[in-house]
């Protein structure tokens, strides 16, 4: 077997004179890329220990950890997964659903806790859950499973919407905020029009909870809402990150036929997505979900974009949180995001790196890239530059900064790369 730590021969220098796709790239570091893991199956997320040990999930397999030596321990597998030290046969994958996000407890050295977001058949109907696991001293096994959240909606086959299969709009990113110590959980609308604005259905939300799954102290949802809700009115946020210095939470969210959005969140805020029929002057829609209206077949000629249901509906919800970035009104599969932090990133220090899976009109793969967003202090605007990639473009599913200060990128093609600035 070839060595996984194969250094790609491509190194890129970004300078003030370079432009990609008409977007100027400011002075920036040289980049090199190393494939630290290859031949994975749909790696979905990554989380690190201070020594560089990297927990990672594969959507249809389970949770593993890569040790600093390069050894991989397969910790706990899902239904039908092979070669894992333990198994959780109630967990399964379907469409976008499966084992998605992973997060390490800030007090891991004391409690040994790791958390995953996964789809489970324990209840009927099936749901997404946030599961807390305890990892042993040599990172070879897990124990003490505790489902700290068990009521996040999952789109079942029985509720199949004509414009998306089961498992769709599943959310699934989980991250601890070092500023407040709480766990943030992003959830999708599951193609259910009633979910995003619902006070009791936990889809289309960002939850803020403690390590036991209880509502974080200081959450300010509207009256009548579940106390775990930090923000609501989301479509399918698959990324959340925290701005250095202020620890403000910022989501990266898939748009419909238009407008992927990056939004700086406010406690108790409404993201303005409401795909119910007969809202905002619209009529009925297929399966009571208007998320692709008015033309639910998805024609996206530029002249028609203004007529589409807005991602953030400020007409219906004037106080909705306004996005800092809307991807130039395009939908290209925005996924994960992380703020780059450290002098090694030079002019990119403090900018938000956002990965795209490159889903375009009717599934056409366009826009596979990593954006760098310089978000304004007030969180209402952003300037975009494009990272010149030191490796082949792919469907960038997850981006995370390791304790070594480097950027780690997981692709649906099965690689996890380390991108190192020089």
Residue pairs with C-beta under 8 A, 6 or more apart in sequence:
4 35
4 36
4 37
4 38
4 70
5 34
5 35
5 36
5 70
6 34
6 35
6 38
7 32
7 33
7 34
8 32
8 33
8 34
8 35
8 390
8 391
8 417
10 32
10 33
10 390
10 391
11 30
11 31
11 32
11 390
11 422
12 30
12 31
12 388
12 389
12 390
13 30
14 25
14 26
14 27
14 28
14 29
14 31
14 387
14 388
15 25
15 27
15 28
16 24
16 25
16 26
16 27
18 24
18 25
18 388
19 25
20 386
20 388
21 386
23 384
23 385
23 386
24 385
25 385
25 386
25 388
26 347
26 385
27 346
27 347
28 345
28 346
28 347
28 348
28 421
29 344
29 345
29 346
29 348
29 421
29 422
30 421
30 422
31 387
31 388
31 389
31 390
31 419
31 420
31 421
31 422
32 390
32 419
32 420
32 422
33 389
33 390
33 391
33 417
33 418
33 419
33 420
34 417
34 418
34 420
35 391
35 415
35 416
35 417
36 54
36 66
36 70
36 408
36 416
36 417
36 418
37 43
37 56
37 66
37 72
37 415
37 416
38 414
38 415
39 414
40 56
40 58
40 410
40 414
40 415
40 416
41 58
41 59
41 60
41 61
41 414
42 58
42 59
42 60
42 98
42 397
42 412
42 414
43 56
43 57
43 58
43 59
43 397
43 398
43 410
43 411
43 412
43 414
43 415
43 416
44 56
44 57
44 58
44 59
44 98
44 99
44 100
44 101
44 172
44 397
44 398
44 410
45 56
45 57
45 100
45 101
45 102
45 172
45 173
45 336
45 397
45 398
45 400
45 410
46 54
46 55
46 56
46 102
46 398
46 400
46 408
46 410
46 416
47 54
47 55
47 56
47 102
47 103
47 104
47 114
47 400
48 54
48 55
48 104
48 400
48 402
48 403
49 55
49 104
49 108
49 403
50 403
51 68
51 403
52 68
52 402
52 403
52 404
53 65
53 66
53 67
53 68
53 139
54 65
54 66
54 402
54 408
54 416
55 63
55 64
55 65
55 102
55 104
55 114
56 63
56 64
56 65
56 66
56 102
56 410
56 416
57 63
57 64
57 99
57 100
57 101
57 102
57 116
58 64
58 99
59 93
59 98
59 99
59 100
60 78
60 81
60 93
60 98
60 99
61 77
61 78
61 81
61 84
61 99
62 74
62 75
62 76
62 77
62 78
62 81
62 84
62 87
62 88
62 91
62 99
63 75
63 76
63 99
63 102
63 114
63 116
63 133
63 142
64 72
64 73
64 74
64 75
64 84
65 72
65 73
65 75
65 135
65 139
66 72
67 73
67 139
73 85
73 139
73 140
74 83
74 84
74 85
75 84
75 85
75 86
75 133
75 135
75 139
75 140
75 141
75 142
76 84
76 85
76 86
76 87
76 88
76 133
76 142
77 83
77 84
77 86
77 87
77 88
78 87
78 88
78 89
78 91
78 92
78 93
78 98
78 99
78 118
79 87
79 88
79 89
79 90
79 91
79 92
81 87
85 140
85 141
85 142
86 141
86 142
86 143
88 118
88 131
88 145
90 120
90 121
90 122
91 98
91 99
91 118
91 119
91 120
91 121
92 98
92 119
92 120
92 121
92 126
93 99
93 119
93 167
94 119
94 157
94 166
94 167
95 155
95 165
95 166
95 167
95 168
95 170
96 167
96 168
96 169
96 170
96 172
96 188
97 119
97 128
97 154
97 155
97 166
97 167
97 170
97 172
98 118
98 119
98 167
99 116
99 117
99 118
99 119
100 116
100 117
100 118
100 170
100 171
100 172
100 173
101 115
101 116
101 117
101 172
101 173
101 174
101 175
101 185
101 186
102 114
102 115
102 116
102 117
102 174
103 114
103 115
103 174
103 175
103 176
103 183
104 113
104 114
104 115
104 176
105 111
105 112
105 113
105 114
105 115
105 176
105 211
106 176
106 178
106 181
107 113
108 114
111 134
111 211
112 134
112 135
112 136
112 137
113 132
113 133
113 134
113 135
113 211
114 132
114 133
114 134
114 135
114 142
115 130
115 131
115 132
115 133
115 148
115 174
115 183
115 211
116 130
116 131
116 133
116 174
117 128
117 129
117 130
117 131
117 152
117 171
117 172
117 173
117 174
117 185
118 128
118 129
118 131
119 126
119 127
119 128
119 129
119 154
119 167
119 170
120 126
120 127
120 128
120 129
120 147
120 150
122 129
122 147
122 150
123 150
125 154
125 156
125 158
126 154
126 156
127 150
127 151
127 152
127 153
127 154
128 152
128 153
128 154
128 170
128 171
128 172
128 187
129 147
129 149
129 150
129 152
130 147
130 148
130 149
130 152
130 174
130 183
130 185
130 209
130 213
131 145
131 146
131 147
131 148
132 144
132 145
132 146
132 147
132 148
132 211
132 213
133 142
133 143
133 144
133 145
133 146
134 142
134 143
134 144
135 141
135 142
136 142
136 143
146 212
147 213
148 209
148 211
148 212
148 213
149 185
149 202
149 207
149 209
149 213
149 228
151 202
152 171
152 185
152 187
152 202
152 203
153 187
153 190
153 192
153 195
153 201
153 202
153 203
154 167
154 170
154 190
155 161
155 164
155 166
155 167
155 168
155 169
155 170
155 190
155 191
155 192
156 166
157 165
157 166
159 166
159 190
159 191
159 192
160 166
161 168
161 191
161 286
161 287
161 289
162 286
162 287
162 296
163 191
163 286
163 289
163 291
163 292
163 296
163 298
164 191
168 188
168 190
168 191
169 188
169 189
169 190
169 191
169 203
169 235
169 236
169 254
170 188
170 190
170 236
171 185
171 186
171 187
171 188
171 203
171 234
171 236
171 237
171 238
172 186
172 187
172 188
172 238
173 185
173 186
173 237
173 238
173 239
173 240
173 336
174 183
174 184
174 185
174 186
175 183
175 184
175 240
175 241
175 242
176 182
176 183
176 184
177 184
177 242
177 247
177 249
178 242
178 247
179 242
179 246
179 247
180 216
180 218
180 247
182 208
182 209
182 210
182 216
183 208
183 209
183 210
183 211
184 206
184 207
184 208
184 230
184 240
184 249
185 206
185 207
185 208
185 209
186 205
186 206
186 234
186 237
186 238
186 239
186 240
186 251
187 202
187 203
187 204
187 205
187 206
187 207
187 234
187 237
188 203
188 204
188 234
188 235
188 236
188 237
188 238
189 195
189 196
189 203
189 204
189 234
189 235
189 236
189 273
189 275
189 291
190 203
191 287
191 289
191 291
192 201
192 203
192 289
193 274
193 275
193 276
193 277
193 285
193 288
193 289
193 290
193 291
194 201
194 276
194 288
195 201
195 203
195 204
196 203
196 204
196 205
196 232
196 233
196 234
196 235
196 271
196 273
196 274
196 275
197 204
197 232
197 233
197 270
197 274
197 276
198 204
198 232
199 221
199 222
199 224
199 225
199 226
199 229
199 232
200 225
200 226
202 226
202 228
202 229
204 232
204 233
204 234
204 235
204 273
205 229
205 230
205 231
205 232
205 234
206 229
206 230
206 231
206 232
206 234
206 237
206 240
206 249
206 251
206 265
207 228
207 229
207 230
208 215
208 216
208 219
208 228
208 230
209 215
209 216
209 228
210 216
213 228
214 228
215 226
215 227
215 228
216 228
216 230
218 267
219 227
219 228
219 229
219 230
219 267
219 268
220 267
220 268
221 227
221 229
221 230
221 232
221 268
222 268
225 232
229 268
230 249
230 265
230 267
230 268
231 251
231 265
231 266
231 267
231 268
231 269
231 270
231 271
231 321
232 269
232 270
232 271
233 270
233 271
233 272
233 273
233 274
233 317
233 320
234 251
234 253
234 271
234 273
235 253
235 254
235 255
235 256
235 271
235 273
235 275
235 291
235 311
236 253
236 254
237 251
237 252
237 253
237 254
238 252
238 253
238 254
238 334
238 335
238 336
239 251
239 252
239 253
239 334
239 335
239 336
239 337
239 354
239 355
240 249
240 250
240 251
240 252
240 337
241 249
241 250
241 252
241 337
241 338
241 339
241 352
242 248
242 249
242 250
242 339
243 250
243 264
243 339
243 350
243 352
243 375
244 339
244 341
244 350
245 350
248 264
248 265
248 379
249 264
249 265
250 262
250 263
250 264
250 265
250 324
250 337
250 339
250 352
250 375
250 379
251 261
251 262
251 263
251 265
251 271
251 337
252 260
252 261
252 262
252 334
252 335
252 336
252 337
252 354
253 260
253 261
253 262
253 263
253 271
253 311
253 334
254 260
254 331
254 333
254 334
254 335
255 261
255 311
255 326
255 327
255 330
255 331
255 334
256 291
256 292
256 308
256 309
256 311
256 331
257 292
257 298
257 300
257 305
257 308
257 331
257 361
258 300
258 305
258 308
258 311
258 329
258 330
258 331
259 310
259 311
259 312
259 323
259 326
259 327
259 329
259 330
259 331
260 326
260 327
260 330
260 331
260 332
260 333
260 334
260 356
261 311
261 312
261 323
261 325
261 326
261 327
261 334
262 323
262 324
262 325
262 334
262 337
262 352
262 354
262 373
262 375
262 382
263 271
263 312
263 321
263 322
263 323
263 324
264 321
264 324
264 375
264 379
264 380
265 321
266 321
269 320
269 321
270 317
270 319
270 320
270 321
271 312
271 320
271 321
272 310
272 311
272 312
272 313
272 314
272 316
272 317
272 320
272 321
273 291
273 311
273 312
273 313
274 280
274 313
274 316
274 317
275 285
275 289
275 290
275 291
275 309
276 288
276 290
277 283
277 284
277 285
277 288
277 290
278 284
279 290
279 316
280 309
280 313
280 315
280 316
282 290
282 293
282 294
282 309
285 293
285 296
286 296
290 309
291 309
292 298
292 308
292 309
293 308
293 309
294 307
294 308
294 309
295 304
295 308
298 361
298 362
300 361
305 329
311 323
311 326
312 320
312 321
312 322
312 323
313 320
314 320
314 322
322 380
324 373
324 375
324 376
324 379
324 380
324 381
324 382
325 373
325 375
325 381
325 382
325 384
327 334
330 360
330 367
331 359
331 360
332 356
332 357
332 358
332 359
332 360
332 366
332 367
333 356
333 357
333 358
333 359
333 360
333 367
333 395
334 354
334 355
334 356
334 357
335 354
335 355
335 356
335 357
335 396
335 397
335 398
335 399
336 354
336 355
336 396
336 397
336 398
336 399
336 400
337 352
337 353
337 354
337 355
337 399
338 352
338 353
338 399
338 400
338 401
338 407
339 350
339 351
339 352
339 353
339 401
340 348
340 349
340 350
340 351
340 352
340 353
340 372
340 401
340 407
341 349
341 350
341 401
341 405
342 349
342 405
343 349
344 405
344 421
345 351
345 405
345 421
346 421
348 372
348 421
350 374
351 372
351 373
351 374
351 375
351 385
352 372
352 373
352 375
352 382
353 370
353 371
353 372
353 387
353 399
353 407
354 370
354 371
354 372
354 373
354 399
355 369
355 370
355 396
355 397
355 398
355 399
355 409
356 367
356 368
356 369
356 370
356 371
356 396
357 368
357 395
357 396
357 397
357 412
358 365
358 366
358 367
358 368
358 369
358 393
358 395
359 365
359 367
360 366
360 367
365 395
368 393
368 394
368 395
368 396
369 386
369 387
369 389
369 393
369 396
370 386
370 387
370 389
370 396
370 399
370 409
371 384
371 385
371 386
371 387
372 384
372 385
372 386
372 387
373 382
373 383
373 384
374 382
374 383
374 384
374 385
375 381
375 382
376 382
390 419
391 415
391 417
391 419
394 411
394 412
394 413
394 415
395 411
395 412
395 413
396 409
396 410
396 411
397 410
397 411
397 412
398 408
398 409
398 410
399 407
399 408
399 409
399 410
400 407
400 408
401 407
401 408
402 408
402 418
405 421
406 418
406 419
406 420
406 421
407 418
407 419
407 420
407 421
408 416
408 417
408 418
408 419
409 416
409 417
409 419
410 416
411 417
